[in-house]
């Protein structure tokens, strides 16, 4: 049986429409669903088990609930990554339970920032080279050891890479279409073929990271640059879980990706930024470039974040209807302000 909040989607949509002025106070995770399955379940074209399979959603993957369907209202119509279709509601946690658990379902990847990076059998420069990754490739981060990261770099293969030559990305896991899964299998086969190459007679090739073109003479100048950069995306669309400022993202993606451009690593979720980004300050201390954390339910959990731009205003990915907008910094319930820069 679905929770009451999802039992009558038409009524919920009418209520949301009547209270549009409160949109920004709603949690962006209100329609979040997280798969709870032993391995994966099929995403169907229609809400029945005889319908065509359009993709697969694996355990821990997230989806956005679009509607409920089926004779018993026991199916969700969902969007997850590039996959859109129907799955039995029994395979998800959703609503408040999913919102509270979202931080636990973020996957961390080490993204290679050099032309070629060797993977070693042990966290030591003298250890044997068991594989390599090229610029832009991602490896699942298993453990952070400081100077070294333990990663899964191919199917069933683990090793260590030097932390100074990667950046860390945090992403949600999404459903995979049939084509995406086939492409992933092909990539895994290519990586396995690469494993057969001998690495011991190859020189260590590491290209230095390119520093920013601009040298900031003060924190004030840096803050101004971050705000000006953020303003370029005004009017851009909202994409739940999106990983691109240009292509669209969500509230915490917006702030984390902005700061990433300036060499700062922030959590991918509102709760993570509230708990770990920079230092906490009061509203009287706020400066352009600081992050404001909001709670939509009057509680202590952070459900939305925004970038302060000065003069009592913020720029943020508001929601799917408004995208990136400028608004009043005190529009909602502020539970914290984070100074990331100084």
N, C-alpha and C positions, 0 to 999 in steps of 0.2 A: 504494500500500500504506500503510495507516495505521500510525502509530507503535505499538510494542508496548504502550505504556501504555493505548491505546484499543482494542486488538484484542479484548480480552475484558472488556466492560463489566460483566458479571455478577460476575466474579471481583473486579474493582476495587471494586464496591459492597459485596461481602461483606467485603473487607479493610477498607474504610472503616468499616463497621459494627462490626467487631471491635476497632477502635482508636479508638473515639469519644472517648476521653480526649485524643487528639492532634488533634482536629478544629481547635482554635484555632490550631495551628501550621501547618496547611495553607494554602497560598496561595489567596486568594480568586479568583485567576485561573487555577486549575488546569483549569477547564473552558472557558476563554475561547477563542474562535475569531474570527479577523479575516479578512474577505472580501478576496480577492486576485483581482479580475476586471477586465476592460477597461472595463466600464461597470456592469452589474448582471446578476444571475442571478435566476431565478424561485424563490420558495419554494413547494414543492408540498405538497399535502394528504397524500400518501402517498409512499413512497420509490421513485418511478418517474417517468419523463418524460411518461407519459400522464395522470398525476394532475392534478387541478384546481389552478390557481395561486391561492394565498392571499395573496401579497405579493411584494415585490421586495427584494433586499438589494444595496446598491451597494458599490462598491469602498471599502475602508477601514471599512465598518460592522462592528460587533462583535456577537457572538451568544454565548449560553451553550449549550454542548453538553449535551443531556439524555441522549442514547443514540446508539449506532451501529446502522444498519439496512441492509437490502438483502441479497441473496444473497451478495454478496462483502464485506459489511460496509463498503461504499464510500459510504454515505450517512450524514449526521449528522441526528439529530433535534435541532432547535435552538429556542430562544426568543430573539427579538431585538425589543426594544420590545414592541408589542402583537401581534407576529406569531409564530405557532408552526407549525412544519412541518418539511419535509425538504429538504436541499440536498446535492448531491454533495460529498464531503469534499475532493475535489481543488481546490475553489474557496477553500479556507481555509488559513491558517497557524494552528497551534494548539499547545497544550502550552507547553513552556518558551519556544519561539520567540515565541509570541504574548504571553506574560507579559512578556518582555524588551522587546517592541516596543510595548506598550500605550501608553506615554507619547507615542509618535509619532502616535497616532491620536486624540488628544483634539482636539476642535474648539472654538475660542474664539468667543464671541459677545459683542457689545456690546448690553446690554439697556437700553432707554430708561427713565430714572427721572424724567422730567418730562412735562408734559401734551403738549407738542409740541416736537420737536427738528428743526431744519433740517439738511439734508444739503447740503454745499457742494462746489463743483467743485474747490476747492483748500483746503489747510489754513490758511485765513486768514479772519477775520471779515468782511473786505471782499469776499471772493470771492462769486460769484453762487450763489444758492440753487437747487439742481437737484432738490430733493425734500424730503420730510420724513417723520419717523417719529413715532408716538404712544406714550404711556406703555405700557410692557410689551412693545412690539415688539422683536424681536431682529434684529440684522444681523450677518452673518459678519464677524469681525474679520480683516482682511488684514495690517495693519501698525500697530504702536504707535509713534507719533511723539512721545509725551510728552503735550503739551497737546491734540494732535489724534490721532484714530484713522482710519485708512483702512478702509472697510467695503464689503462688498457688500450693498446694501440692497434690491435687487430683481434679478430674473433678468437677468444680463448688465449690471447697472448698478452702478457704483462711485462712491464719493464720500468726503467727510470729515465727521466729527462731532466736537464738542467733548468731550474725555474727561471733563470734570468733571460732565457730565450723564448719564453712563451707569455701569452696573456691568458687570463682566466675569464671564461664566459660562463654565465649561469643561464640555463634554459629550462623551460618545461618540455616534457616529452609529449608528442602528439601522435595521433593515429597516422598510419601509413597507407597510402593508396597502393593498389596492386603494382602500378608502374614504379612507384617510389621504392617499394620493397624489392622489386627486381633489380633496380639500379643499385640499391644497397648491397645486394648479394653479389653483383658484378664487382663492386668496389672492394668487397671483402676478398673475392677471389684474386683480384689484382694485388691486394696487400699480401695475401698468402704467397703469391708467386714471387713478390719482392723478398719475402722471407728466405727464399732459397738462394738469394744472392749472397755471396761472401762479402762481409763488411770489413774484415780484418785487414785487408790490403788497401783499403780506401783511406785517404787522408781525412782528417777532421776538418769539415767545412762549416764555418759559422760566420754569417754576415752580421755585422753590427747593426743594431736598430737605428733607424734614422731619427734624429731628434727633431722636435718641433721647429718650424721655420722662424717662429717669433720668440724672442727672449723677453719675458715679462720683467719689468723693473720693479714692480710692486704688486702686492696682493690685490690692491684696488684695480689695477690694470687688468689682472687676470679675471677678476670678478666681472668687470665690464665686458671683457671678451666673451665669457661664458654666456652672459645674458644676451649679447648681440648675436651670438651664434644660435642660441635657442629661438630667437625671434624670427629667424629665417623659416622656421617650420610652422609659423602661425597659420591656422586654417587647414593644416594637414590632417589626414584621417586618423581615427583611432583603430588599432588592430590589437585585439586581446592576445597577449603573448608575443606580439611582433618584435622582431629583432633588428629593425632598421628605422632610423630617424626619417629617412627619405620615404621609405615605403609604408611607414606607419608602425606604431607601437602603442603600449598602454602607459599608465601614469608612472609606474616605477621603471619601466623600460626607457621612458623619455629622460628621466633624471640620470639613470645609470649610464645610458649611452652618451648623453651630453658630457658627463664627467669622464667617461672613458677616452674621449677625444683629447682630453687634457692630462691623461696619464693616471687618473684615479680609478680605483676598482671599487665599485659599490655593489651591494646585494641586488638581486634581480626582483625582489619582492618589497612591498611597502613595509611589512613587518621587519624584514631584514635590514632595510635602511634605517628604520626607527631604532633598532637595537644595536647597530654596529657602525653606522656611517658617522665619521667625524666625532665631534663632541657636542653635547647638548648645551644650548644657550636659551636665554629668555627672549620673549618677543621684543623687549626693549633694546636688545643687543643686535637684532637682525640686520643683515646687510644683503645687498643684491648677490645672488648666487647661492644663498643658503637654501636648505630644503625644509619645507614645512610639512609636518606629518599630521594627518587628520584621522579621526575615528568617526564612522558613520552611525554607530550604534550607542554612542555615549559612554562606551567602555574604555578599557585601557589598550585595546588592540588597534594597530594602525591599519587602515584599509585604503588610504589614498595619500599620495605625496605630490608636491608641487614645487616649482622653482620660484623663489622670491626674486622680483625684478626691480624693487624699489617703489617708493611712493604708495605703499600699502597695496601693491598689486602682485599677482602671480601669473606665470604662464604654465599651463599644464595640459596633459591629455585628459580632458574632463570625462568623457564617456563616448559610447559609440555613436550618439546622435550629434555631438558637438565637436569632437576631435580636439585639436590644439587651440585653446582660447586663452585670452587674458581675462582675469577676474579679480575680485576683491579677496585679499589675502585672508580676511576674517570671515569668509562666507560660511564656514563650517566649524566643527568642534576641533580646535587645535589641541593636540596632546603632546607635541614636541617640535622643536626646531633644531636642525643639525647644521653645524658649521663644519664643512668638510675641508676648507682651505687653510684656516689658521687657528 
